[in-house]
Amino acid sequence: MTSKRKRKNGQNAGSSGDNLSGDPGVEATAFKSAEKVVERLQPSQRTRQRPHPPTAANASAQLYKCYKDGRPPPSFDQVIDVDREHSEVEEVPLPEGTPEWLHSSTRVYLLRGVDGFRLLRSPLSAAQQLQLVEAALSEWIEPPVITNLNLHHGPCARLWSRHREQSDPDGSLLARLSWATLGQHYRWTERAYEAESRPDTFPPALAQLTAELASAAGEAVHPQAAIVNFYGADSTMGGHLDDAEPCQTAPIVSLSLGLDAIYLIGGPTKAEPPRAVWLRSGDVIIQGGESRGFYHGVPRVVAGTLPPALEQAAATPGQREVVAWLREHRMNVNVRQVYPS
C-alpha cells in the first residue's frame, strides 16, 4: 500500500489560529509543541525513552510536534486515558434530568482545572455509532449540504454509493472529502455564518441526540449548525478556537466515531500548554464553560484501533461496508448553537 501525504483537517466552524506557528514573530507556542509531541507517539513503541522535559517557553510546541511529525516516539504514557486512574481526572455523577437511556453505560469525567470540559465515556452503543456513520455517508453529505468538494466539483451526489461501486475506492471523490456542514452554513473565507438559515439540512434526530448528550454534562444547547469532519489515519486538525458563533455560552458537543484519536485541550491562548486526551469511538466531548473558548485540536489519529464491537454490531451488508471504511477513518461530528436562544 502506498503511503498518502499527510493532510490537515483544519476546517472547523469558527476556527481562529489555524496557523500553528502563532502570531508573527513568535518562534513557537505551547500548543504547537504539544501537537508535534502527540503525532510522534505510537502504541507499538511504548518502551522508548521520553523526550527531555520542555522548557516553559516551548513546552506546548514540543508536545504537539512530538505527537505529530512521525518520528520514532517515546510512548503514549503522557496521554490522559480516563479508563486509567489519573490525578487530573475525576468521575462525576450524571445530573438530574439526564435521559434514562444515558444512565446504563455513560460515565462522565472532568479534567481538573479545565472549567466546563466533560468527556462522556462511550454513551453511544456500537449500533448507534454505525447508524450515525451510515447516515452521514449516505444522507448527510448529499446536496444541498455543502462540503469541501463544492469549490472544485460543485454539488456532489451519491458520494457513498459511487465509492462502493468503484473497484479502486481510493480513487473516488469520497476519498477527498474532508468536511460537510449541516444546518447554518459557515463561510470559511469570511469567518462568518450565512445570514440565510438551512434548517432542512440539519437532521432532527442528530439535534435531539446532541441536546440529550449535553444534558449529561449539565449543559443546554439548541443545535443549529454542525461540522462533520472526515479523517484518514494520517489526518490532523490544527489547534484552533471556535469563536465565530455569536452564542459563546452554549457548549460544543463533539462526537468521536471510528479510529481512536489524541485530542488536545489547551487554554485561551496558544502559550498555555494543552493536555492530551485519548478518545475512542463512541466518546463525546462537551466543551462548555470557560473551555468553550479554549484552543483545541487533533494532532493524531491512531491507526488500527477500530473497536471489535463495531465489527460485531454490523447487522447488514451496508453496515459491514461502513465498518470496512471505518477501519481506516475517523469521523467527528461537532455541533454548536450559533445564535442565542
C-alpha positions in Angstrom: 0.0 0.0 0.0 1.4 3.4 -1.0 1.6 6.0 1.7 -0.6 9.1 1.5 0.6 12.6 2.0 -0.5 13.8 5.4 -3.4 16.3 5.3 -4.8 18.6 7.9 -8.5 18.8 8.6 -8.3 22.4 9.6 -11.9 23.0 8.8 -14.0 23.8 11.8 -16.6 26.5 12.1 -15.4 29.5 13.9 -11.8 28.3 14.0 -9.2 31.0 14.5 -5.5 30.5 14.9 -5.3 27.7 12.3 -1.7 28.9 11.6 0.0 26.8 14.2 3.1 29.0 14.1 1.1 31.5 16.2 1.5 35.3 15.8 4.1 36.7 13.5 7.5 36.8 15.2 6.7 34.2 17.7 9.1 31.2 17.3 6.9 28.6 19.0 3.8 28.2 21.0 2.9 25.8 23.8 0.0 24.4 21.8 2.1 23.8 18.6 4.7 21.9 20.6 2.1 19.7 22.1 0.7 18.8 18.6 4.2 17.7 17.5 4.6 15.5 20.5 1.3 13.8 20.0 1.9 12.9 16.4 5.3 11.3 17.2 3.7 8.8 19.5 2.9 5.2 18.5 1.5 2.5 20.8 4.0 -0.1 19.4 6.9 1.9 20.8 5.8 2.3 24.4 9.2 1.4 25.9 11.2 4.2 24.3 12.7 6.9 26.4 10.6 10.0 27.0 11.9 13.3 25.5 13.6 15.8 27.8 11.1 17.9 29.7 10.3 21.0 27.6 11.2 24.5 28.8 8.5 26.9 29.9 8.9 28.8 26.7 8.4 25.9 24.3 6.6 23.2 26.3 3.5 23.1 24.3 5.2 23.5 20.9 7.4 20.5 21.7 4.5 18.4 22.8 2.4 19.0 19.7 5.4 18.3 17.5 6.2 15.0 19.2 2.6 13.7 18.6 2.5 14.9 15.0 5.7 14.6 13.0 6.0 10.9 12.7 9.5 10.4 14.1 10.0 7.4 16.5 8.0 8.3 19.6 8.7 7.7 23.3 5.3 6.4 24.4 1.7 7.3 24.9 2.2 7.5 28.7 1.6 11.2 29.0 -1.8 11.0 27.2 -4.7 11.1 29.7 -6.8 8.0 29.4 -10.0 8.2 31.5 -10.1 4.3 31.6 -7.0 4.5 33.8 -6.6 6.3 37.1 -5.1 9.8 36.6 -4.6 12.6 39.0 -6.1 15.2 36.7 -9.3 13.2 36.0 -12.4 13.0 38.2 -15.5 11.0 37.5 -18.7 12.9 38.3 -22.3 11.7 38.6 -24.9 12.3 35.9 -27.0 15.3 36.8 -30.7 15.1 37.5 -32.9 15.2 34.4 -30.5 13.2 32.2 -32.4 11.0 29.8 -32.8 7.4 31.1 -31.0 5.8 28.2 -27.8 7.5 29.2 -27.8 6.1 32.7 -27.0 2.5 31.7 -23.5 2.9 30.3 -22.4 6.6 30.3 -19.6 7.7 32.6 -18.8 11.4 32.9 -15.3 12.7 33.6 -13.9 16.2 34.1 -10.3 17.5 33.8 -9.3 19.3 37.0 -8.6 22.9 36.2 -10.4 22.9 32.8 -13.7 24.6 33.6 -16.7 23.2 31.7 -14.9 20.4 29.9 -16.6 17.0 30.2 -15.8 13.7 28.5 -18.7 11.3 28.2 -17.1 7.8 28.0 -18.9 5.7 25.5 -22.5 6.9 25.8 -23.2 5.7 22.3 -23.6 2.0 21.7 -21.9 0.2 18.8 -25.3 0.1 16.9 -25.8 3.8 17.4 -22.3 4.6 16.2 -22.9 2.6 13.0 -26.2 4.2 12.4 -24.7 7.7 12.7 -21.8 6.9 10.4 -24.1 5.3 7.8 -26.4 8.3 7.9 -23.5 10.7 7.5 -22.1 8.8 4.5 -25.4 8.1 2.7 -27.6 11.1 3.7 -25.8 14.0 5.5 -23.3 14.7 2.7 -25.9 14.8 -0.1 -26.8 18.1 -1.7 -27.9 20.7 -0.8 -25.4 20.1 2.0 -22.1 22.0 1.3 -18.8 20.1 1.5 -15.2 21.0 0.7 -15.7 19.3 -2.7 -18.2 22.0 -3.8 -15.4 24.5 -4.7 -13.9 22.4 -7.4 -16.6 19.8 -8.2 -19.9 21.5 -7.5 -22.6 19.7 -5.6 -21.6 16.0 -5.5 -24.5 13.5 -5.2 -24.2 9.8 -4.3 -20.6 10.0 -3.0 -21.0 7.0 -0.8 -22.9 4.9 -3.4 -20.3 5.7 -6.1 -17.5 4.9 -3.6 -19.0 1.5 -3.0 -19.3 0.8 -6.7 -15.7 1.7 -7.6 -13.1 -1.0 -7.9 -10.5 1.4 -6.5 -12.2 3.2 -3.6 -9.1 5.4 -3.0 -9.8 7.0 -6.4 -13.3 8.0 -5.5 -14.3 11.6 -4.7 -15.2 10.3 -1.2 -11.5 9.9 -0.5 -11.1 13.7 -1.0 -14.0 14.6 1.4 -12.7 16.5 4.4 -15.8 18.2 5.8 -19.5 18.8 5.4 -21.7 21.5 7.1 -25.2 20.8 8.4 -27.7 23.5 9.3 -26.4 27.0 9.5 -23.5 27.2 7.0 -20.2 28.7 7.9 -18.3 30.6 5.3 -14.6 29.9 5.8 -13.2 32.8 3.9 -15.3 35.5 5.7 -15.2 33.6 9.0 -18.9 34.2 9.4 -22.1 32.3 9.2 -24.5 32.8 6.3 -27.4 35.1 7.2 -29.7 32.6 5.5 -30.5 29.5 7.5 -30.5 26.0 6.1 -32.6 24.2 8.8 -33.6 21.5 6.3 -30.0 20.2 6.2 -29.8 19.6 10.0 -31.0 16.1 10.8 -33.7 16.3 13.6 -32.5 13.1 15.2 -29.0 14.5 15.5 -30.3 17.7 17.1 -32.2 15.7 19.7 -29.3 13.3 20.3 -26.8 16.2 20.9 -29.1 18.1 23.2 -29.6 15.0 25.3 -25.8 14.3 25.4 -25.2 17.9 26.5 -27.7 17.4 29.4 -25.5 14.6 30.7 -22.9 17.3 31.4 -25.5 19.6 32.9 -25.5 21.8 29.8 -28.2 23.0 27.5 -27.8 23.6 23.7 -30.1 24.4 20.8 -28.3 22.7 17.9 -28.2 25.0 14.8 -25.0 24.0 13.0 -22.7 21.1 12.7 -19.4 20.3 11.0 -18.8 16.7 10.1 -15.0 16.1 9.8 -13.7 13.1 7.9 -10.2 12.0 8.9 -7.9 9.4 7.3 -5.5 7.6 9.5 -2.9 10.3 8.7 -5.1 13.3 9.0 -4.8 16.1 11.7 -6.8 19.0 12.9 -4.7 22.1 13.8 -5.2 23.9 17.0 -8.0 26.5 16.8 -10.7 28.3 18.6 -14.4 28.0 17.7 -15.1 31.7 18.2 -17.3 32.8 15.3 -20.6 31.9 16.8 -22.5 34.9 18.4 -23.5 32.4 21.1 -20.5 31.5 23.1 -22.3 30.3 26.2 -23.8 27.1 24.8 -21.3 24.2 24.6 -19.8 22.5 21.6 -20.9 18.8 21.5 -18.3 16.7 19.7 -18.9 13.0 18.8 -16.0 10.7 18.0 -16.6 7.8 15.7 -14.2 5.2 14.2 -10.5 5.2 14.9 -9.1 6.4 18.2 -7.5 9.9 18.3 -5.4 12.1 20.5 -7.3 15.3 21.4 -5.6 18.4 22.8 -7.4 20.9 25.0 -5.4 24.0 25.9 -6.3 27.4 27.2 -7.4 30.8 25.8 -4.1 31.3 24.2 -1.6 29.0 22.5 1.0 29.9 25.1 -0.8 27.7 27.6 0.3 24.1 27.4 -2.5 21.8 26.4 -3.4 18.4 27.8 -3.6 15.3 25.6 -6.7 13.1 26.0 -7.3 9.7 24.4 -10.6 9.5 22.5 -12.3 6.3 21.5 -15.1 5.6 19.1 -18.4 6.5 20.8 -16.9 9.0 23.2 -18.4 12.5 23.4 -16.7 15.8 24.4 -18.8 18.6 25.9 -16.8 21.8 25.7 -18.7 24.3 27.8 -18.0 26.9 30.5 -14.6 28.6 30.1 -13.3 25.7 27.9 -15.7 26.8 25.2 -13.1 29.5 24.4 -10.1 27.3 24.7 -7.7 26.1 21.9 -8.2 22.5 20.9 -7.1 20.2 18.1 -6.4 16.6 16.9 -2.7 16.1 16.1 -3.0 12.3 15.8 -5.4 9.6 14.6 -4.3 6.2 15.8 -4.3 3.6 13.0 -5.5 0.1 13.7 -7.8 1.0 16.7 -11.3 0.3 15.4 -13.1 -1.5 18.3 -14.2 -5.1 17.6 -17.7 -4.1 19.0 -18.4 -2.2 15.7 -17.5 -5.3 13.6 -19.8 -7.4 15.7 -22.6 -4.9 15.6 -22.7 -4.7 11.8 -26.1 -6.3 11.0 -26.5 -5.6 7.3 -24.3 -5.6 4.2 -24.4 -1.8 4.2 -23.2 -1.6 7.8 -20.4 -4.1 7.0 -19.2 -1.7 4.3 -19.4 1.1 6.8 -17.1 -0.9 9.1 -14.7 -1.5 6.3 -14.5 2.2 5.7 -14.1 3.0 9.4 -11.1 0.6 9.6 -9.0 3.4 8.0 -11.0 6.5 9.0 -12.3 8.6 11.9 -15.4 10.8 11.8 -16.1 13.7 14.1 -19.5 15.4 14.3 -19.3 18.6 16.3 -22.5 20.5 16.9 -22.9 24.0 18.2 -25.6 26.7 18.8 -24.9 29.7 16.6 -27.3 32.3 18.0 -28.6 32.9 21.5 -32.0 31.4 22.1 
